[in-house]
Amino acid sequence: MAEIDEFWDLWGSTITIEPFLSRDGYGTATYGAAVSYPCRVNGSQRQMTDMRGVERVSKALINLPGNPVIGPTDRITMPAGFVPAQPPILSVNPLIDDTGAAHHTEITV
């Protein structure tokens, strides 16, 4: 079990997610209450295809414990010092363990 405890110790940063609610007639998005999550942010650029099939360059891969409900239209606020502070979410990938239970979630921004 020590390996599992060490894995959870990796969550040294915090991100905030605001769930997308709607858009008004002018296209301005409305978001719900912000929720903070412990995470690990790996800042590295890579070329990828986003959820809409568009090729993009990602700025970071974020790992969160568990399987929170996060969508590509939600607003993410990164830890202090990350530029941009609110990058678009390019992909959300829940990962499972060997028992089939949700283990952690990867978010690409």
Secondary structure, DSSP 8 states (H G I E B T S, - for coil): -HHHHHHHTT--EEEEEE-EEEE-TT--EEE---EEEEEEEEEEEEEEE-TTS-EEEEEEEEEEES-----TTSEEE--TT-SSSS----EEEEEE-TTS-EEEEEEE-
